Amino acid sequence: MTKKKSVYGVHPGVLMTQKWIAELKATTGRSLEEWLKLIKKEGPKDEKERRNWLREKHGLNTMVATTLAQHSVGKGAAMSDPNLYLDSAERDVEKMFSGGKAHLRPLYDALLKVGLKTGREAKACPCTTIVPLYRKHVFAQIKPATQTRIDMGFALGDMKPTGRLIDTGGFAKKDRITHRIPITSLDDIDEEVKHWLKVAYDRDG
């Protein structure tokens, strides 16, 4: 349960991290709390050294060792707690649209509103530099590309671009986002943008 109503949804990575924590004792012989106590008692002080120590002395794989080392220095908590994630998401968006990009916030708010109205299952899960929109997977993305432009990205596979749609080269690189439309004013958030949002959303059904 989340402690407050938020316009944002909980990132899928949070549920994955919670599952990983729940299974940690079975897969490694120690719970998260037990690992953190051991690291504090016997491990080196530096995060990188702790990661290497966990791999070399305790035989943990790179992913597990890296995540444990991050938790041991106070990182990663937001990705294991829905409430902390939502708090962090709000801060990330505030930071994303601060300073020279502060004037882009009304464009972002309008794009977010349109994106969330695309379908009943649409949700926005902010990261530090972008705001992906999810259905089952990422179907679109809001990215402040410059101090004067937001890129509205879409997951459209190998679709041929038409109109204002620009091929990002993402399909060839196996990126999720494959196309974008540059947004520099509220007038740019038109029926064409809504159309491609719906197409991308429906493709992820």
Disulfide bonds with the S-S distance in Angstrom:
none
